[in-house]
Amino acid sequence: MHERHELSFAGRAYRVFTETVGEPPEAGWPVALILDADQFFERAAEMAGARAAPCLLVGVGLPEEDAAARIARRYFELTDRAAAGAIPTRPGQDTPETGGERLFAGMLRWRLLPWLEELYPLAAGRMAVFGHSLAGLFVLRAFLRRELPIADFLAADPSVWWNRHRVMAELDAFVAGRPDHVAHDQRRLTILAAGRKADRPSLSRAERAAVGAVRGGPNGLAFGARLADAGHRHVTIVPMPEETHGSIVGPALERFLSIAGEDRTAAGSPGL
């Protein structure tokens, strides 16, 4: 049975879910961190329970009960600041506030992780994070910035298109700024990319064209390939041609839980 907690950071409220799976390991709990827990924690908990491999499943979500309010807040929490023209919106829809992803990263590092360490014995170097869509973009940025003590990162169909593909420029800066470090980085990054477009019957042809124009171009596969070409040895890119942006979540969670359960401490703990 999972527990629900309310945490706050910098005056903002978050909803955190926790569930232990299996018997407590002697070395401490490996942590499987799920972003967008409002949508995915229940599903992940069922999958983790079926696997029975020991882990501490942690989900981070938002407390807003109104769906529209939660979606609007999600845009802020997971993104850098973007101009209105870089965000696909429908006619009459308000442009969401953006730019809070550094605040959210601070909440994970300075509020969530110390709180977990007070409650549970955690295994050193055994933390993994899962994000889908905009949360997948956040995972890519967390990987580049090295601000969180995470060994395994999984981004499911990450929104690389966001803000005119700015994360690709951030990747180039990461590679150029630390060329020798890239090849010795022991952290693992797994990127899954959907290959089938979802039907959008509620959108007009013009609206679909506008969305396509903003969201086209390099995707998660391009991000992973560029990082691998730069010499990173622990990047896995997985095209999933039969999956859509929505249907990819199930197989992505299965893969994530498998990765989170692997003991890689012999390879060394991830440095910051």
N, C-alpha and C positions, 0 to 999 in steps of 0.2 A: 504494500500500500504506500503510495507516495504522499509526501507532505507538501503543503503549500505555505510559503512564507512571504511576507511583505518587507522589502528592503528599500532604503532611500539613499540617494547620493546627490549632492549638490542641489537639494530641494526637489528632486524628481523621484517619483515612486516607481518601483519595479516589482514584478511578481516572480518569485523563484520557486521552482519545483525540485524536490529531491527524492530519490528512491535508491536504496541499496539493493543490489542483485547478487545472489549467491552468498557464500560464507565470507566473513572478513579475511582478507589475505594477511599473512604475517607482515608483509612489507608495506601494508597500507593499501587504501583503495585507489585503483586507477580511476581517473575522472573522465567521463564522457559528457561534454558540455554541448547542449542543444540550444541554438538560438531560435527565435520565433516559437518559443515553447507553447504559446497560446494555441498554435496550430498543430504542433508536431510532438509534444511531449507524451501524450497518451499513446500515440502510435509507437513511438520509440520505446516506451516502457513495456508495451506488449511484446515487441520484438526482443528486447533485452531479456525479459523474463523467459521467453521460449528458448533463448540461447543458453541461459543459466550461467554464463561466464561471469565471474565476480567483477563488479564495477559499481561506481557511484555515478548514477545518472543525475545530471543537473540540468535543469531547463530555465532559461531566462526569458520572461515575457513581460507584457505590459498589463496594468490593472484596469485599463479603460474597458467598460462593459459594452459601450456603444461601438459597433464595428467601424463606422466611419471615423470616429475619433481615434480608435486604435490604429487604423491604417494611416491616418495623417501623422500620428506620433511616430509610427514606424519609419516613415520617410525621414523624419528629423533624426532619429536615433542612429540610423544605419548609413547616413550619407554625408559627404562633404557638401559645402555650399555650392549650389548650382543656379545658373540664370534660368529664368522662366522658360526661355526658348529651348532649353536643353531637357525639359521635362515633358513627356507626352501626356497631355490632359484632354479630356473630352470637352466639347462646347458647354459652357456654363459651370464647369468644374473649377473650384478654386485651386490655385497653384499651391502645393504643400510647402510648408516651411522645411528647410533643409539645413545641413551643416552641423549636426550634433554628434557625428561619429567619434570624434576625439573624446567628448564627454562620456560617451558610452564605453569606450575603451578604458577610460579612467575608472568608471564604475566597476568594470570587471576586475581590474588589477587591484584597486585600492579599497574596494568595498566587498565584492563577492568573494574573492580568493582568501583574504584574511578571515572572513566570516566562516568559510568552509573549513579552513585549517583549525579554527576553534572547536568545530563540532565533530570533525572526522579526522582519523589518521590517514593522511594522503600519501600515496606512493610517489617518491621523487621521480621526476622525469616521465610521468605516466599520465599526461593530460592531453586530451584530444578535443577538437572543436568542430562542430557541424553548422553550416549555414547554407541556406537556399536563396537564390534570387538576390535581392539587395543584401540579405545577410551573408550570402556567398561572396558578394563584393567586399563586405566588411571583413570576412575571413581572409581574402587575398591581401587586403591592406594590413591586417594584423600580422600576416606572414612577413610582409615587406618591412614593417616597422620594428619587429622583434621586441615589442614592449610587453608581451605576455609570455609566461613560462610554459609554453605549449610545445609539445613534440610533434603532434600530428594535426594537420589541417585538412578538412574536406570542404570543398566548395561545390555545391550542386547547382549547375546552370547559373553561375554567377552573373550579375548584371554588369558586365564589363562595359557595356554601351553607356553607362551612366555618365553624365556630365562630359559628353563628347569624348568618351574613352580615356578620361584623364588617368585612370589607373595604369594604362599602358605606358604613359609617360613616367609615372612613378616607378614602374618596373624598370624602365631604362635607366633612371637615376639610381636605383638600387644596385643594378648590375655595374654601372659605371663607377659608382662610389666605393664599391667593395669587391672588385674583380677577383682578388685572391681568396676572399672569404667564401664566395659563392660555391666553389668546388668542394669546400670542406664543411659545408653546412649539413649537419646530420638530421635536421628537421625534415619531416615528410609532408609533401603537399600533393593532394589528390584532387583532380578537377574532373567532374562529370559534366557532359554537355548533351542536351537534348537535340535531336535532329529533326523532329516532326513539329510543324507549327500547329498550335491549338486553333480550333475553330473559334471565330469571334463573330457569331451571328448578330450580336447586338450592335456592332460597329458598322457604319456605312463604308462604302468603298474608299471614300476620301479619308475617313478616319483611320482605316487600316493602312492606307498608304502613308499617312503622317506618322503613325506609330512605327511602321517599318523603316521609314527614313531615319528616325531617331535611334532605333534599336539595331540597325544594321551595322556591318563592319566587323572588326575583330571581336571574337568571343573568348570564352574560357579556354578553348583549345589553343588559340593563338597565344594567350598569356602563358600557358604551360609550355608550349613549344619554344617560345622565346627564352624562358627561364632555363629550360633544358639545353638549348643551344649555347647559353652562356656558361654552361658547365655544371649546373646543379644536378647532382646524381640521384636525388630522391624525389623526383617529380613524376607523377603518374597522370596521364591524360586519357580519359575514357569516353570516346564518342558513343552515344546511345541513340542510334538513328530511329528507333521505333518509339522512343519516349517523347512526350511533350514537356513543356516547362512545368506543368503540374504533375504529370504522371511519373516524372523522374524521382520524386521524393521518396517513394517506397524503396526502390532498389538502392537509392543513395543512402538511406538510413541503414539498410542491411549491410552495405559495404562499410559504412562508418563504424557500426558496432563491432564488426569483425576487426577493423583496424585498431579501434580503441582497446580491444581485448588482448592485443599482442604485446608481449613484454620485450621492449627494445632497450632496456637499461644497459645492456652490455655494450651498446653502441655509444653510450655516453649521454648524459643529460643535456637538454638543449640550453645553450647559453642565451643570455639576453643581449 
